[in-house]
């Protein structure tokens, strides 16, 4: 029973870590591209 609980907990932690990494990977390009899009139009004229 303890082993089963440990496996379930490990899977939950792995899924949580993967979700956090995916969230950061998706959020970083968004925050990087927004300033670039804001600074690019004024720089052209």
PDBQT receptor file of N, H, CA, C and O in Angstrom, charges set to zero:
ATOM      1  N   UNK A   1       0.835  -1.204   0.000  1.00  0.00    +0.000 N 
ATOM      2  CA  UNK A   1       0.000   0.000   0.000  1.00  0.00    +0.000 C 
ATOM      3  C   UNK A   1       0.871   1.256   0.000  1.00  0.00    +0.000 C 
ATOM      4  O   UNK A   1       0.575   2.225  -0.698  1.00  0.00    +0.000 OA
ATOM      5  N   UNK A   2       1.950   1.229   0.791  1.00  0.00    +0.000 N 
ATOM      6  H   UNK A   2       2.190   0.441   1.358  1.00  0.00    +0.000 HD
ATOM      7  CA  UNK A   2       2.839   2.399   0.809  1.00  0.00    +0.000 C 
ATOM      8  C   UNK A   2       3.518   2.586  -0.543  1.00  0.00    +0.000 C 
ATOM      9  O   UNK A   2       3.679   3.710  -1.018  1.00  0.00    +0.000 OA
ATOM     10  N   UNK A   3       3.916   1.466  -1.161  1.00  0.00    +0.000 N 
ATOM     11  H   UNK A   3       3.785   0.553  -0.776  1.00  0.00    +0.000 HD
ATOM     12  CA  UNK A   3       4.585   1.562  -2.461  1.00  0.00    +0.000 C 
ATOM     13  C   UNK A   3       3.640   2.159  -3.497  1.00  0.00    +0.000 C 
ATOM     14  O   UNK A   3       4.043   2.997  -4.303  1.00  0.00    +0.000 OA
ATOM     15  N   UNK A   4       2.386   1.728  -3.472  1.00  0.00    +0.000 N 
ATOM     16  H   UNK A   4       2.058   1.048  -2.817  1.00  0.00    +0.000 HD
ATOM     17  CA  UNK A   4       1.405   2.265  -4.422  1.00  0.00    +0.000 C 
ATOM     18  C   UNK A   4       1.213   3.760  -4.206  1.00  0.00    +0.000 C 
ATOM     19  O   UNK A   4       1.147   4.527  -5.167  1.00  0.00    +0.000 OA
ATOM     20  N   UNK A   5       1.122   4.173  -2.946  1.00  0.00    +0.000 N 
ATOM     21  H   UNK A   5       1.176   3.550  -2.166  1.00  0.00    +0.000 HD
ATOM     22  CA  UNK A   5       0.967   5.596  -2.639  1.00  0.00    +0.000 C 
ATOM     23  C   UNK A   5       2.199   6.380  -3.097  1.00  0.00    +0.000 C 
ATOM     24  O   UNK A   5       2.079   7.497  -3.601  1.00  0.00    +0.000 OA
ATOM     25  N   UNK A   6       3.381   5.788  -2.919  1.00  0.00    +0.000 N 
ATOM     26  H   UNK A   6       3.478   4.880  -2.510  1.00  0.00    +0.000 HD
ATOM     27  CA  UNK A   6       4.609   6.467  -3.341  1.00  0.00    +0.000 C 
ATOM     28  C   UNK A   6       4.642   6.627  -4.859  1.00  0.00    +0.000 C 
ATOM     29  O   UNK A   6       5.061   7.667  -5.367  1.00  0.00    +0.000 OA
ATOM     30  N   UNK A   7       4.200   5.597  -5.580  1.00  0.00    +0.000 N 
ATOM     31  H   UNK A   7       3.860   4.753  -5.167  1.00  0.00    +0.000 HD
ATOM     32  CA  UNK A   7       4.174   5.674  -7.047  1.00  0.00    +0.000 C 
ATOM     33  C   UNK A   7       3.189   6.742  -7.501  1.00  0.00    +0.000 C 
ATOM     34  O   UNK A   7       3.498   7.532  -8.393  1.00  0.00    +0.000 OA
ATOM     35  N   UNK A   8       2.002   6.772  -6.891  1.00  0.00    +0.000 N 
ATOM     36  H   UNK A   8       1.751   6.130  -6.167  1.00  0.00    +0.000 HD
ATOM     37  CA  UNK A   8       0.993   7.772  -7.259  1.00  0.00    +0.000 C 
ATOM     38  C   UNK A   8       1.519   9.171  -6.964  1.00  0.00    +0.000 C 
ATOM     39  O   UNK A   8       1.349  10.090  -7.766  1.00  0.00    +0.000 OA
ATOM     40  N   UNK A   9       2.163   9.327  -5.803  1.00  0.00    +0.000 N 
ATOM     41  H   UNK A   9       2.301   8.580  -5.151  1.00  0.00    +0.000 HD
ATOM     42  CA  UNK A   9       2.705  10.637  -5.438  1.00  0.00    +0.000 C 
ATOM     43  C   UNK A   9       3.814  11.043  -6.410  1.00  0.00    +0.000 C 
ATOM     44  O   UNK A   9       3.891  12.204  -6.812  1.00  0.00    +0.000 OA
ATOM     45  N   UNK A  10       4.666  10.100  -6.786  1.00  0.00    +0.000 N 
ATOM     46  H   UNK A  10       4.603   9.157  -6.460  1.00  0.00    +0.000 HD
ATOM     47  CA  UNK A  10       5.742  10.402  -7.728  1.00  0.00    +0.000 C 
ATOM     48  C   UNK A  10       5.203  10.814  -9.087  1.00  0.00    +0.000 C 
ATOM     49  O   UNK A  10       5.714  11.748  -9.704  1.00  0.00    +0.000 OA
ATOM     50  N   UNK A  11       4.165  10.117  -9.557  1.00  0.00    +0.000 N 
ATOM     51  H   UNK A  11       3.750   9.358  -9.056  1.00  0.00    +0.000 HD
ATOM     52  CA  UNK A  11       3.563  10.474 -10.848  1.00  0.00    +0.000 C 
ATOM     53  C   UNK A  11       2.937  11.862 -10.760  1.00  0.00    +0.000 C 
ATOM     54  O   UNK A  11       3.067  12.663 -11.686  1.00  0.00    +0.000 OA
ATOM     55  N   UNK A  12       2.259  12.150  -9.653  1.00  0.00    +0.000 N 
ATOM     56  H   UNK A  12       2.153  11.499  -8.900  1.00  0.00    +0.000 HD
ATOM     57  CA  UNK A  12       1.630  13.459  -9.483  1.00  0.00    +0.000 C 
ATOM     58  C   UNK A  12       2.687  14.558  -9.477  1.00  0.00    +0.000 C 
ATOM     59  O   UNK A  12       2.495  15.613 -10.082  1.00  0.00    +0.000 OA
ATOM     60  N   UNK A  13       3.803  14.311  -8.794  1.00  0.00    +0.000 N 
ATOM     61  H   UNK A  13       3.959  13.454  -8.303  1.00  0.00    +0.000 HD
ATOM     62  CA  UNK A  13       4.891  15.300  -8.765  1.00  0.00    +0.000 C 
ATOM     63  C   UNK A  13       5.486  15.486 -10.160  1.00  0.00    +0.000 C 
ATOM     64  O   UNK A  13       5.769  16.612 -10.570  1.00  0.00    +0.000 OA
ATOM     65  N   UNK A  14       5.675  14.384 -10.888  1.00  0.00    +0.000 N 
ATOM     66  H   UNK A  14       5.445  13.469 -10.555  1.00  0.00    +0.000 HD
ATOM     67  CA  UNK A  14       6.247  14.476 -12.232  1.00  0.00    +0.000 C 
ATOM     68  C   UNK A  14       5.322  15.259 -13.157  1.00  0.00    +0.000 C 
ATOM     69  O   UNK A  14       5.779  16.094 -13.937  1.00  0.00    +0.000 OA
ATOM     70  N   UNK A  15       4.018  14.987 -13.069  1.00  0.00    +0.000 N 
ATOM     71  H   UNK A  15       3.647  14.308 -12.435  1.00  0.00    +0.000 HD
ATOM     72  CA  UNK A  15       3.050  15.707 -13.904  1.00  0.00    +0.000 C 
ATOM     73  C   UNK A  15       3.034  17.179 -13.524  1.00  0.00    +0.000 C 
ATOM     74  O   UNK A  15       2.984  18.045 -14.398  1.00  0.00    +0.000 OA
ATOM     75  N   UNK A  16       3.074  17.473 -12.222  1.00  0.00    +0.000 N 
ATOM     76  H   UNK A  16       3.114  16.769 -11.512  1.00  0.00    +0.000 HD
ATOM     77  CA  UNK A  16       3.088  18.864 -11.774  1.00  0.00    +0.000 C 
ATOM     78  C   UNK A  16       4.336  19.592 -12.244  1.00  0.00    +0.000 C 
ATOM     79  O   UNK A  16       4.262  20.744 -12.671  1.00  0.00    +0.000 OA
ATOM     80  N   UNK A  17       5.480  18.928 -12.169  1.00  0.00    +0.000 N 
ATOM     81  H   UNK A  17       5.541  17.992 -11.822  1.00  0.00    +0.000 HD
ATOM     82  CA  UNK A  17       6.727  19.558 -12.619  1.00  0.00    +0.000 C 
ATOM     83  C   UNK A  17       6.690  19.791 -14.127  1.00  0.00    +0.000 C 
ATOM     84  O   UNK A  17       7.102  20.849 -14.602  1.00  0.00    +0.000 OA
ATOM     85  N   UNK A  18       6.200  18.811 -14.876  1.00  0.00    +0.000 N 
ATOM     86  H   UNK A  18       5.866  17.951 -14.490  1.00  0.00    +0.000 HD
ATOM     87  CA  UNK A  18       6.115  18.966 -16.333  1.00  0.00    +0.000 C 
ATOM     88  C   UNK A  18       5.168  20.102 -16.689  1.00  0.00    +0.000 C 
ATOM     89  O   UNK A  18       5.440  20.878 -17.606  1.00  0.00    +0.000 OA
ATOM     90  N   UNK A  19       4.047  20.203 -15.962  1.00  0.00    +0.000 N 
ATOM     91  H   UNK A  19       3.825  19.573 -15.218  1.00  0.00    +0.000 HD
ATOM     92  CA  UNK A  19       3.088  21.284 -16.234  1.00  0.00    +0.000 C 
ATOM     93  C   UNK A  19       3.706  22.643 -15.923  1.00  0.00    +0.000 C 
ATOM     94  O   UNK A  19       3.503  23.606 -16.662  1.00  0.00    +0.000 OA
ATOM     95  N   UNK A  20       4.469  22.720 -14.817  1.00  0.00    +0.000 N 
ATOM     96  H   UNK A  20       4.635  21.938 -14.216  1.00  0.00    +0.000 HD
ATOM     97  CA  UNK A  20       5.115  23.988 -14.445  1.00  0.00    +0.000 C 
ATOM     98  C   UNK A  20       6.154  24.382 -15.496  1.00  0.00    +0.000 C 
ATOM     99  O   UNK A  20       6.243  25.549 -15.877  1.00  0.00    +0.000 OA
ATOM    100  N   UNK A  21       6.940  23.405 -15.963  1.00  0.00    +0.000 N 
ATOM    101  H   UNK A  21       6.867  22.457 -15.653  1.00  0.00    +0.000 HD
ATOM    102  CA  UNK A  21       7.951  23.697 -16.994  1.00  0.00    +0.000 C 
ATOM    103  C   UNK A  21       7.268  24.149 -18.279  1.00  0.00    +0.000 C 
ATOM    104  O   UNK A  21       7.720  25.093 -18.927  1.00  0.00    +0.000 OA
ATOM    105  N   UNK A  22       6.170  23.470 -18.650  1.00  0.00    +0.000 N 
ATOM    106  H   UNK A  22       5.803  22.703 -18.123  1.00  0.00    +0.000 HD
ATOM    107  CA  UNK A  22       5.447  23.848 -19.868  1.00  0.00    +0.000 C 
ATOM    108  C   UNK A  22       4.860  25.244 -19.724  1.00  0.00    +0.000 C 
ATOM    109  O   UNK A  22       4.881  26.028 -20.673  1.00  0.00    +0.000 OA
ATOM    110  N   UNK A  23       4.332  25.564 -18.534  1.00  0.00    +0.000 N 
ATOM    111  H   UNK A  23       4.314  24.927 -17.763  1.00  0.00    +0.000 HD
ATOM    112  CA  UNK A  23       3.750  26.888 -18.315  1.00  0.00    +0.000 C 
ATOM    113  C   UNK A  23       4.825  27.966 -18.437  1.00  0.00    +0.000 C 
ATOM    114  O   UNK A  23       4.593  29.015 -19.037  1.00  0.00    +0.000 OA
ATOM    115  N   UNK A  24       6.007  27.704 -17.864  1.00  0.00    +0.000 N 
ATOM    116  H   UNK A  24       6.196  26.851 -17.377  1.00  0.00    +0.000 HD
ATOM    117  CA  UNK A  24       7.095  28.683 -17.965  1.00  0.00    +0.000 C 
ATOM    118  C   UNK A  24       7.574  28.803 -19.413  1.00  0.00    +0.000 C 
ATOM    119  O   UNK A  24       7.856  29.905 -19.883  1.00  0.00    +0.000 OA
ATOM    120  N   UNK A  25       7.666  27.680 -20.118  1.00  0.00    +0.000 N 
ATOM    121  H   UNK A  25       7.438  26.784 -19.736  1.00  0.00    +0.000 HD
ATOM    122  CA  UNK A  25       8.135  27.708 -21.506  1.00  0.00    +0.000 C 
ATOM    123  C   UNK A  25       7.165  28.489 -22.383  1.00  0.00    +0.000 C 
ATOM    124  O   UNK A  25       7.580  29.179 -23.314  1.00  0.00    +0.000 OA
ATOM    125  N   UNK A  26       5.857  28.380 -22.080  1.00  0.00    +0.000 N 
ATOM    126  H   UNK A  26       5.520  27.820 -21.324  1.00  0.00    +0.000 HD
ATOM    127  CA  UNK A  26       4.856  29.107 -22.867  1.00  0.00    +0.000 C 
ATOM    128  C   UNK A  26       4.828  30.572 -22.459  1.00  0.00    +0.000 C 
ATOM    129  O   UNK A  26       4.620  31.443 -23.304  1.00  0.00    +0.000 OA
ATOM    130  N   UNK A  27       5.034  30.859 -21.175  1.00  0.00    +0.000 N 
ATOM    131  H   UNK A  27       5.203  30.152 -20.488  1.00  0.00    +0.000 HD
ATOM    132  CA  UNK A  27       4.929  32.233 -20.686  1.00  0.00    +0.000 C 
ATOM    133  C   UNK A  27       6.143  33.060 -21.093  1.00  0.00    +0.000 C 
ATOM    134  O   UNK A  27       6.003  34.248 -21.382  1.00  0.00    +0.000 OA
ATOM    135  N   UNK A  28       7.334  32.459 -21.121  1.00  0.00    +0.000 N 
ATOM    136  H   UNK A  28       7.449  31.493 -20.887  1.00  0.00    +0.000 HD
ATOM    137  CA  UNK A  28       8.549  33.227 -21.417  1.00  0.00    +0.000 C 
ATOM    138  C   UNK A  28       8.548  33.822 -22.828  1.00  0.00    +0.000 C 
ATOM    139  O   UNK A  28       8.789  35.021 -22.970  1.00  0.00    +0.000 OA
ATOM    140  N   UNK A  29       8.284  33.031 -23.880  1.00  0.00    +0.000 N 
ATOM    141  H   UNK A  29       8.088  32.058 -23.765  1.00  0.00    +0.000 HD
ATOM    142  CA  UNK A  29       8.256  33.641 -25.216  1.00  0.00    +0.000 C 
ATOM    143  C   UNK A  29       7.194  34.735 -25.318  1.00  0.00    +0.000 C 
ATOM    144  O   UNK A  29       7.397  35.725 -26.020  1.00  0.00    +0.000 OA
ATOM    145  N   UNK A  30       6.063  34.569 -24.625  1.00  0.00    +0.000 N 
ATOM    146  H   UNK A  30       5.897  33.765 -24.055  1.00  0.00    +0.000 HD
ATOM    147  CA  UNK A  30       5.020  35.585 -24.666  1.00  0.00    +0.000 C 
ATOM    148  C   UNK A  30       5.507  36.894 -24.078  1.00  0.00    +0.000 C 
ATOM    149  O   UNK A  30       5.241  37.957 -24.638  1.00  0.00    +0.000 OA
ATOM    150  N   UNK A  31       6.214  36.839 -22.959  1.00  0.00    +0.000 N 
ATOM    151  H   UNK A  31       6.430  35.975 -22.504  1.00  0.00    +0.000 HD
ATOM    152  CA  UNK A  31       6.704  38.064 -22.334  1.00  0.00    +0.000 C 
ATOM    153  C   UNK A  31       7.871  38.635 -23.119  1.00  0.00    +0.000 C 
ATOM    154  O   UNK A  31       8.118  39.841 -23.074  1.00  0.00    +0.000 OA
ATOM    155  N   UNK A  32       8.600  37.773 -23.848  1.00  0.00    +0.000 N 
ATOM    156  H   UNK A  32       8.399  36.794 -23.885  1.00  0.00    +0.000 HD
ATOM    157  CA  UNK A  32       9.741  38.255 -24.638  1.00  0.00    +0.000 C 
ATOM    158  C   UNK A  32       9.249  38.920 -25.919  1.00  0.00    +0.000 C 
ATOM    159  O   UNK A  32       9.797  39.938 -26.341  1.00  0.00    +0.000 OA
ATOM    160  N   UNK A  33       8.212  38.345 -26.540  1.00  0.00    +0.000 N 
ATOM    161  H   UNK A  33       7.767  37.518 -26.197  1.00  0.00    +0.000 HD
ATOM    162  CA  UNK A  33       7.742  38.865 -27.826  1.00  0.00    +0.000 C 
ATOM    163  C   UNK A  33       6.922  40.139 -27.657  1.00  0.00    +0.000 C 
ATOM    164  O   UNK A  33       6.928  40.996 -28.540  1.00  0.00    +0.000 OA
ATOM    165  N   UNK A  34       6.217  40.275 -26.536  1.00  0.00    +0.000 N 
ATOM    166  H   UNK A  34       6.212  39.578 -25.819  1.00  0.00    +0.000 HD
ATOM    167  CA  UNK A  34       5.384  41.467 -26.358  1.00  0.00    +0.000 C 
ATOM    168  C   UNK A  34       6.214  42.752 -26.372  1.00  0.00    +0.000 C 
ATOM    169  O   UNK A  34       5.845  43.686 -27.084  1.00  0.00    +0.000 OA
ATOM    170  N   UNK A  35       7.319  42.846 -25.618  1.00  0.00    +0.000 N 
ATOM    171  H   UNK A  35       7.618  42.087 -25.040  1.00  0.00    +0.000 HD
ATOM    172  CA  UNK A  35       8.132  44.069 -25.686  1.00  0.00    +0.000 C 
ATOM    173  C   UNK A  35       8.701  44.293 -27.089  1.00  0.00    +0.000 C 
ATOM    174  O   UNK A  35       8.817  45.434 -27.534  1.00  0.00    +0.000 OA
ATOM    175  N   UNK A  36       9.058  43.202 -27.791  1.00  0.00    +0.000 N 
ATOM    176  H   UNK A  36       8.964  42.274 -27.429  1.00  0.00    +0.000 HD
ATOM    177  CA  UNK A  36       9.612  43.352 -29.139  1.00  0.00    +0.000 C 
ATOM    178  C   UNK A  36       8.553  43.928 -30.076  1.00  0.00    +0.000 C 
ATOM    179  O   UNK A  36       8.854  44.783 -30.910  1.00  0.00    +0.000 OA
ATOM    180  N   UNK A  37       7.303  43.453 -29.935  1.00  0.00    +0.000 N 
ATOM    181  H   UNK A  37       7.059  42.759 -29.258  1.00  0.00    +0.000 HD
ATOM    182  CA  UNK A  37       6.233  43.957 -30.789  1.00  0.00    +0.000 C 
ATOM    183  C   UNK A  37       5.915  45.408 -30.446  1.00  0.00    +0.000 C 
ATOM    184  O   UNK A  37       5.525  46.182 -31.319  1.00  0.00    +0.000 OA
ATOM    185  N   UNK A  38       6.080  45.776 -29.182  1.00  0.00    +0.000 N 
ATOM    186  H   UNK A  38       6.397  45.147 -28.472  1.00  0.00    +0.000 HD
ATOM    187  CA  UNK A  38       5.788  47.146 -28.766  1.00  0.00    +0.000 C 
ATOM    188  C   UNK A  38       6.881  48.090 -29.251  1.00  0.00    +0.000 C 
ATOM    189  O   UNK A  38       6.591  49.221 -29.641  1.00  0.00    +0.000 OA
ATOM    190  N   UNK A  39       8.143  47.637 -29.232  1.00  0.00    +0.000 N 
ATOM    191  H   UNK A  39       8.379  46.719 -28.915  1.00  0.00    +0.000 HD
ATOM    192  CA  UNK A  39       9.256  48.522 -29.598  1.00  0.00    +0.000 C 
ATOM    193  C   UNK A  39       9.470  48.559 -31.112  1.00  0.00    +0.000 C 
ATOM    194  O   UNK A  39      10.042  49.523 -31.620  1.00  0.00    +0.000 OA
ATOM    195  N   UNK A  40       9.025  47.533 -31.847  1.00  0.00    +0.000 N 
ATOM    196  H   UNK A  40       8.560  46.749 -31.434  1.00  0.00    +0.000 HD
ATOM    197  CA  UNK A  40       9.293  47.497 -33.286  1.00  0.00    +0.000 C 
ATOM    198  C   UNK A  40       8.522  48.569 -34.069  1.00  0.00    +0.000 C 
ATOM    199  O   UNK A  40       9.145  49.269 -34.867  1.00  0.00    +0.000 OA
ATOM    200  N   UNK A  41       7.210  48.740 -33.888  1.00  0.00    +0.000 N 
ATOM    201  H   UNK A  41       6.704  48.172 -33.239  1.00  0.00    +0.000 HD
ATOM    202  CA  UNK A  41       6.494  49.742 -34.695  1.00  0.00    +0.000 C 
ATOM    203  C   UNK A  41       7.033  51.165 -34.526  1.00  0.00    +0.000 C 
ATOM    204  O   UNK A  41       7.172  51.856 -35.536  1.00  0.00    +0.000 OA
ATOM    205  N   UNK A  42       7.346  51.648 -33.322  1.00  0.00    +0.000 N 
ATOM    206  H   UNK A  42       7.233  51.087 -32.502  1.00  0.00    +0.000 HD
ATOM    207  CA  UNK A  42       7.906  53.000 -33.211  1.00  0.00    +0.000 C 
ATOM    208  C   UNK A  42       9.288  53.108 -33.862  1.00  0.00    +0.000 C 
ATOM    209  O   UNK A  42       9.675  54.191 -34.300  1.00  0.00    +0.000 OA
ATOM    210  N   UNK A  43      10.046  51.990 -33.931  1.00  0.00    +0.000 N 
ATOM    211  H   UNK A  43       9.732  51.111 -33.574  1.00  0.00    +0.000 HD
ATOM    212  CA  UNK A  43      11.404  52.049 -34.473  1.00  0.00    +0.000 C 
ATOM    213  C   UNK A  43      11.370  52.177 -36.000  1.00  0.00    +0.000 C 
ATOM    214  O   UNK A  43      12.296  52.745 -36.580  1.00  0.00    +0.000 OA
ATOM    215  N   UNK A  44      10.342  51.673 -36.657  1.00  0.00    +0.000 N 
ATOM    216  H   UNK A  44       9.590  51.212 -36.186  1.00  0.00    +0.000 HD
ATOM    217  CA  UNK A  44      10.292  51.700 -38.131  1.00  0.00    +0.000 C 
ATOM    218  C   UNK A  44      10.184  53.132 -38.664  1.00  0.00    +0.000 C 
ATOM    219  O   UNK A  44      10.977  53.487 -39.537  1.00  0.00    +0.000 OA
ATOM    220  N   UNK A  45       9.274  53.962 -38.208  1.00  0.00    +0.000 N 
ATOM    221  H   UNK A  45       8.630  53.674 -37.499  1.00  0.00    +0.000 HD
ATOM    222  CA  UNK A  45       9.206  55.334 -38.715  1.00  0.00    +0.000 C 
ATOM    223  C   UNK A  45      10.315  56.194 -38.125  1.00  0.00    +0.000 C 
ATOM    224  O   UNK A  45      10.411  57.380 -38.441  1.00  0.00    +0.000 OA
TER     225      UNK A  45
